[in-house]
Amino acid sequence: MSLKTKKFLNPFENYFGLGDLLFYIAITPLFLLKNYILYFILSMLFAILMQLGLKKFIKEETVPLAGFSALFLFIILLKDNFIDFQKITLL
């Protein structure tokens, strides 16, 4: 985004909230590095899909990234606990 606007933008002021950062820091002990990167990318895609799918119901312009990522983490934890197929988390 800084290249697009041709000036430096602080991503924490414009695109990424402090709550989002704190959430992603808090969940780091749940994953190995490779799995954390996979979770991060998949949770971003999940948030985009949820935002597009719920566009009619959500009136805000911002994306509740930490909320959607927490929902995705809940789904991953359920999968890891109830389905014995390639666990992603360390739990």
C-alpha positions as CSV (number, residue, x, y, z in Angstrom):
1,M,0.0,0.0,0.0
2,S,2.9,2.3,0.6
3,L,4.0,1.8,-3.0
4,K,0.5,2.5,-4.3
5,T,0.2,5.8,-2.5
6,K,3.9,6.7,-3.0
7,K,4.4,7.5,0.7
8,F,5.1,5.5,3.8
9,L,2.0,4.3,5.6
10,N,2.0,2.8,9.0
11,P,0.1,-0.5,8.5
12,F,-1.1,-0.5,12.2
13,E,-2.8,2.9,11.7
14,N,-4.5,2.1,8.4
15,Y,-4.9,-1.6,7.8
16,F,-3.9,-3.8,10.7
17,G,-5.3,-3.2,14.2
18,L,-3.4,-3.5,17.5
19,G,-5.9,-6.2,18.5
20,D,-5.1,-8.2,15.4
21,L,-1.4,-8.0,16.2
22,L,-1.9,-9.1,19.8
23,F,-4.1,-12.0,18.7
24,Y,-1.5,-13.3,16.3
25,I,1.2,-12.9,19.0
26,A,-0.9,-14.7,21.6
27,I,-1.5,-17.8,19.4
28,T,2.1,-18.3,18.4
29,P,2.8,-21.0,21.0
30,L,0.1,-23.2,19.5
31,F,2.0,-23.8,16.2
32,L,5.4,-24.7,14.8
33,L,6.8,-22.0,12.5
34,K,5.7,-23.7,9.3
35,N,2.2,-24.4,10.6
36,Y,2.0,-20.9,11.9
37,I,2.7,-19.4,8.5
38,L,0.2,-21.8,7.0
39,Y,-2.4,-20.8,9.6
40,F,-1.7,-17.1,9.1
41,I,-2.2,-17.3,5.3
42,L,-5.3,-19.5,5.6
43,S,-6.8,-17.2,8.2
44,M,-6.3,-14.2,6.0
45,L,-8.0,-16.0,3.1
46,F,-10.8,-17.2,5.5
47,A,-11.3,-13.5,6.7
48,I,-11.6,-12.3,3.1
49,L,-14.1,-15.0,2.2
50,M,-16.1,-14.3,5.3
51,Q,-16.1,-10.6,4.6
52,L,-17.3,-11.1,1.1
53,G,-19.9,-13.6,2.2
54,L,-21.2,-11.4,4.9
55,K,-21.0,-8.1,3.0
56,K,-24.8,-7.7,3.1
57,F,-25.0,-8.1,6.9
58,I,-21.9,-6.2,8.0
59,K,-22.3,-2.5,7.7
60,E,-18.8,-1.6,8.8
61,E,-16.1,-0.8,6.3
62,T,-13.4,-2.6,8.4
63,V,-12.8,-6.3,8.5
64,P,-12.9,-7.9,12.0
65,L,-9.7,-9.8,11.3
66,A,-9.1,-11.0,14.9
67,G,-12.7,-12.3,15.2
68,F,-12.6,-14.1,11.9
69,S,-9.1,-15.5,12.7
70,A,-10.4,-16.7,16.1
71,L,-13.3,-18.4,14.5
72,F,-10.9,-20.1,12.0
73,L,-8.7,-21.1,15.0
74,F,-11.7,-22.6,16.7
75,I,-12.5,-24.7,13.6
76,I,-8.9,-25.8,13.3
77,L,-8.8,-26.9,17.0
78,L,-12.1,-28.8,16.6
79,K,-10.6,-30.6,13.6
80,D,-7.4,-31.4,15.4
81,N,-9.2,-32.8,18.4
82,F,-11.9,-34.8,16.7
83,I,-10.3,-35.9,13.4
84,D,-7.0,-37.8,13.6
85,F,-5.7,-36.4,10.3
86,Q,-2.5,-34.3,10.2
87,K,-2.7,-32.1,13.2
88,I,-1.8,-28.4,12.7
89,T,-1.6,-27.2,16.3
90,L,0.6,-28.5,19.1
91,L,-2.3,-29.2,21.4
